[in-house]
């Protein structure tokens, strides 16, 4: 795979957000200039924006391109808070994103912005409670902060336009679980809640009936238990599934993954999963990255894995895998890395091209000393 294609697959939150909302952001950028100095404090959303500015420590009008006007505040990238408004010039806030601002908390009054569609405040050292947002919200990006308390259920209620929800890396949150109320967001296509103290069984609400457009689901580094439900089996639009670093158990039957035909990134690492590696993986011809490491998978590597011609990374380390390593793995044209360490493989390591990083230590049964201690 070329470097350009790899860049296309980046999982960066900002990159994915920019790609999925470019047209909407262009619309917002034009709208930002529709509000002029005459709007003043007459904007119906004025008080909410001033309260937000105060709560995050912005106390000077110098932070805005127009004093006293919440819209256009930093619209050209010069301010600490970027606020954009509707095209009609009514002073209705539709877009809020933090630029240089950092620290503080978010006021509960944010839910009183009825036309707010995008709220972005990633990595801004925010703390306190997570507020609710209005029904027009399309994107909520709050990852890499220090929010505390419990995630409010109302955050997921009455959000018919919600497409992107990113809460990852908020480890100070109280333990919580995804509520059924999220079902009311049928346009959801990106849901990321890694490392935010989620607990309980793997959420069973992620089905095509509820979320037919879902492309990205990442729930890693939480305390999820139980098995991976077969309810995800028909998410044919799903491209990324990452539930690594949880406490998931049970096997992964072919029926659970066979229809995930758009999947290119699968990460089930660092759980307690058992049974054989599902041979149905070979039918997912978009797969580029597979990580099943640090589980209890047993049996041999399915021979048909070598049909995954887009595969770049295959990580199977620290399982209980046995048998010979399929020689045809060496013919995978895009492979960059294969990690087979700390299993019970026998025979010889295939003759991989020099461009492939091969890790096979910790397999005492491999001949020629190839599986020595790691």
N, C-alpha and C positions, 0 to 999 in steps of 0.2 A: 504494500500500500504506500502511496506517495505521502510525503510530509504534509502536502496540502490537504489530502483526504483525512489524515489523522487530526489535523487542526479542526476540520469540520465536525469531528466527533467529540470535541471538548465538552466536558461536563460542567464547566464553569457556570455558576448561577447567572452571572452578569451576561455571559456570552449567549446563553440560552434565552434569557429574558429579552436581550436586544434583538435576537433573531425572530422570536415569536411575536414581538410587539412593535416592530419597526414602523409599520404603517400607522399604527395608532399613535406612536410617539411623534411622528411627523405631523400628524393632525394636531396634536397637543402643542407642538412647537409653534405652529402657525397661530394657534389660538392664544398663545401667551401674549401676543402683541395686540390683541383686540381690546384689552382693558387699558384705558388711559388714565391720566392723572385726575380726570373729572370723576372717576369712580369713587376715589377717596374712601372714607370709612363707611360709605353707604352700601358696600357689598354685604349681602346677607350672611356671608361666611367670615366677615372681618373679625368678629370677636373670637371665633374658634382659632383662626390663624394666629392672632395675637397671643392667645393662651398657649398655643403650641410653641411659639417663639420663646415665651417666657419659661416654659417648662424645660426647654433644652438649652437655656442660658443665653438666648439672643435678646439682648436688651436695648440695642442701639438701632436707630433707623438707618444707620450707615450700612447695615447688613442688607438693605433693600435698594433696588435701583430707583424706586419711587417711594419716598417717605409716606407712611401711613397707608400705602396700598398693598394689600397682601398679594394680589396677583402681580406677576412680573418680578417678584422678589427673587433676584438672582437668575432670571430667566435666560440670561446670556452666559451663565456659568460663572459669573463674578461673585454671586452671593453665597451664603452658607446654607440657605434653604431655597430650593427651587419650587416655586408655586405657579401653576398654570391654570388658566380658566377657560370657560366656554367661549365659543365663537360669537355668541349673540351679545356679548358685552354685559351680561347680567351680573358679573362678579361671582359666578358660581365656580368654586374650586373643583377641578377635575383631576389634577395631578399634583402629587407632593413627593419630593425626594430630597434627602439630605445630601449635601455636598461636603463642605468643611465642618459642618456642625457635628459635635460629638458630646455624649454624656447627657444626663438628665433622664426624664421619663416622658411618657406619652399621655396626654390628657384624655379623660373619658369622653370629652366633648367632640372628639374626632368622628364619632358616630353621627354627629349632627351635620355632617357634610353630605347632603343627599346625592350629589352628583360626582363625588370622588370615585374615580375608577382605578387609579394607580397610586399605591403608597409604597415607597421604597426607602428603607432605613437600615441597610445591612452594615454590620460591623461598626456601629456607632456608639458602643459602650452604654447602651440604654439599659435601664433597670426598672424595677417596679412591675406593675400589672400591664398585661397586653389589653389594649382597648378593643372595643367592637368597631365595626365599620358599617356603612350603609349598604343598601341593596344594590347599588350601582357598582360596587367594587369589582374590579376585574383582576387585579394583581395585588397580592400582599407579600412583601419581601421583608422579613424581619430577622434573617439569619445572622449568626455570629454576634449576638448581644448577650446581655446578662439579665434577662427578664426573670422575675420570680413569681411566686404565687402559682395558682393553677391556670391552665389554659381555659378561658371561659367558653362554655358550650355555645353561648350566643355568637361567638366568633364564626361559627359554622352554620348558623341559622339564617334563613332568608338571604341567601347569596346566589341568586339564579345566574349571575353573569360571571362568577368566579372561574377563572381559567388557570391561574398560577398561584400556588400557596407555598411559601418557603419559610420554614421556621427553624431550620437546622442549626445545630451548635448553640443551643441555649440550655446548658446543663444545669442551671440553677432553678429551673421550673419545678414546681411540685409534680408528683407523679400524675399522669393523666392517660386517657385513652381517647381515640378518635370517636366522636359521637355519631350516631346514626343520622343526625341532622345534616351531615355533609352530603347525604344523598340528594339534597335539594340543589346541588350544584352540578347539573348534567354537562356543563361545558368544561369541566375540569380536565386539563391535559397535563398538568405538571404539579406533583405533590411531593414535597421533600420535607421530612421531619427527622433528620438524622440527629442523634446525640442531643435529644431534648427530653429525656426522662420519661419516655412513653413506656407503659407497661401493659400486661394482659396478653390475651391471644392475638395472633396475627389477625388484623382487621378483616372481617368477612365481607365488608361492604364494597370492596373493590371488584366489581363485576361489570361486564359490558352493559348490563341493563341500567346501572347507575351512572357509569362513566364511560360512554362509548368512545370518547376521544382521548382517553388517558394514554400519554406517551412515556411519562417518566414517573416512577414510583420508587422513592428511596426512604427507607426506614431504618437505616443501619445504626449501630451503637446505641441501642435502647435495651429494654428488658422484655422483649416480646417472647412469648412461650407458645408451646403447642406446635402443630404441624403447619406447613404451608397449605392453605386451603385450595381445593380444586376449583373454587369459585373464580380464581384468576385465569383459569384455563382459556377462556374465550376473549381475553383482552388482546385482540388481534392488532391493535395500534401500538401496543406497549413496546418501547424501544429500550428502556433501561429499567431493570429490576435489581435493586440493591437492598438486601435485608441482612447484610453481614453483621457480625458482632452482636448477636442476640443470643437467645437461649432456645432456639427452635429445635424440635426433635422430629423423629419419624423419618420415613423415606420420602423420596421425590419420584412418584410414579410417572410413567410416560404421559399419562392422561392429564397431568397437571401442567405440562409445558408444551405438549405437542402442537398446540394451535397458536403459540406465541410467535407468529410468523414474521413479525417486524423486529423482534428482539435482536439487539446487537451487543448489549452489555448485561451480563448475568453475574451477580456476586452473591454467593451464599456462604462465604467464608466465615470461619470462627463461630460455628454453631455446634449442634450435637446431632447432625443429620446422619442417618444410617442407610443401609441398603446399597444396591448397585448404582453406578452412574447411569442416569436414564439415557437409553439409546436414542430416544426421540430428539435429543439435542442435535443429532446429525441432520434432522429435517429442517432446522432453523438456519437457513443458509445465509442470513444476514449477520450471524454471530461473529463478533470480532474479539470479544474478551469473555473468558470463562474463568471464574475463580471459585473453586470448591474446596479450597485448602482448609486445614484445621477443622475437620469433621471426623466422622467415623464411616465414611463410604468404604465399601468392600467390593470384592470381585475384581474383574479385569477392566481395562479401558476398552470401551466399545470400538471395534474396528472401523465402524463407519464414521467416527469422529473426523477421520482424514478427508471426508467429503466437504468439510467446512473451509472452503477456499478463501474466505475473508478473515479467517482466524489469525490474530496477531499475538494474543497472550493466552496461554493455557496453564493454569495454576492448580495443581492437584496434590500439593505437599501435605504431609502430616495427616494421612488417612490410613486405611488398612487395605490398600489396593495390592493385588497379587497378579501373578502371571507375567507373560512377556510384554514388553513395551512394543506396541504395534510399529513395525518398521515403516509403514506408509505415512506415519506422522512426519517423517523427514521430508516428505514431498509437499507439505503445505506451503503454498507459494508466498504467503504474507507473514508467516510466523516470525516473530521477533524473540519471544521468550517462552520456554517451557520449563516448569518447575515440578519435578516428580519426586522430590526429596522426602525422606523419612516415610517410606512405604515398605512393601515386601515384594518388590518386583524381582524377577529372575531373568536370566538370559543376558542379552547385550543391549547397550544403548544404541539406537539407530544412528546412522551417520548423517547427522544434521549439517546443513551448510554452516560455514564459519560465521555467517551473519546472525545466527540464532544463538541466544544465550541459553545454555542447557544446564540445569541443576538436577543432578541425580544422586547426590550423596545420601547416606543413610539408608541404602538398600543393599544389605549384606549379600543378597543372593545374586547380584549382578556380577558377571564374569569380568576378569581382567582388572579387578580393583576399581572399577568405575563407580561402585556404590559405597565407597568407604565412608567413614564417619564425617558428618558435616562440621 
